[in-house]
Amino acid sequence: MITYDDITVGMVHFNRPTLLMQTLPSYLKFGKIFVWDNASTAQNQIPIRALAAKNKNIEPIWCGKNVGWPGALNTMIQKSDTPWCIVTGK
């Protein structure tokens, strides 16, 4: 049986902190959550930093340039050490 610890969640973020704050809490039951930030402004990174500080299963990935959605997802999938990945982003 698959458990939440068998699944890594990968989320792509770019300057949409309100949407992130509405969505990310629904994934907190999973063992590992990557939040890829595609070079958002410093102000729009604050919610990611705050959630990661409170939840040890959130691992922010800070990208110095916007590599787009596919590049971010491919990298997170490769970085995952679980047998399953859920990828999301808008």
C-alpha positions in Angstrom: 0.0 0.0 0.0 1.3 3.5 -0.9 1.6 5.9 2.0 2.1 9.7 2.0 5.8 9.1 2.7 6.1 7.3 -0.6 5.1 10.4 -2.5 7.0 13.6 -3.2 5.1 16.7 -4.1 6.7 19.2 -6.5 5.2 22.7 -6.8 6.4 25.4 -9.1 6.1 29.0 -7.9 6.6 32.3 -9.6 5.3 35.5 -8.0 1.9 34.0 -6.9 2.2 33.8 -3.1 -1.6 34.1 -2.6 -2.2 31.0 -4.7 0.6 29.2 -3.1 -0.7 29.9 0.4 -4.1 28.6 -0.6 -2.8 25.4 -2.1 0.3 24.3 -0.2 -1.4 23.5 3.1 -3.5 20.8 1.4 -0.2 18.9 0.7 1.3 19.0 4.2 0.4 15.4 4.9 3.0 14.2 2.3 6.5 13.3 3.5 8.4 15.6 1.2 7.3 18.7 -0.6 9.6 20.6 -3.0 8.6 24.2 -3.7 10.6 25.4 -6.7 10.8 29.2 -6.8 11.4 30.4 -10.3 13.3 33.7 -9.4 10.3 35.4 -7.7 10.8 38.8 -6.1 12.1 38.7 -2.6 8.7 39.8 -1.2 6.9 36.9 -3.0 9.4 34.4 -1.5 8.5 35.3 2.1 5.5 32.9 2.3 7.6 30.0 1.1 10.3 30.8 3.7 7.6 31.0 6.5 5.9 27.8 5.6 9.3 25.9 5.3 10.4 27.2 8.7 7.2 25.7 10.3 7.1 22.5 8.2 10.2 20.4 8.0 8.8 18.4 5.1 8.9 21.5 2.8 12.1 22.0 1.0 12.4 25.2 -1.0 14.5 25.2 -4.1 15.6 28.7 -5.0 16.4 29.1 -8.7 18.3 32.2 -9.7 16.5 32.5 -13.0 13.1 31.4 -14.4 13.7 28.1 -16.1 10.0 27.6 -16.8 7.6 25.0 -15.6 9.0 21.9 -17.4 12.6 22.6 -16.3 11.5 23.0 -12.7 9.4 19.8 -12.7 12.1 17.7 -14.4 14.6 18.7 -11.8 12.3 18.1 -8.9 11.4 14.6 -10.2 15.1 13.8 -10.6 15.8 15.1 -7.1 13.0 13.0 -5.5 14.0 9.9 -3.6 10.5 8.4 -3.4 8.9 6.0 -5.8 6.0 8.4 -6.7 5.8 12.2 -7.5 2.8 14.5 -7.7 3.7 17.7 -9.7 1.6 20.8 -9.6 1.8 24.4 -10.6 0.0 27.1 -12.4 
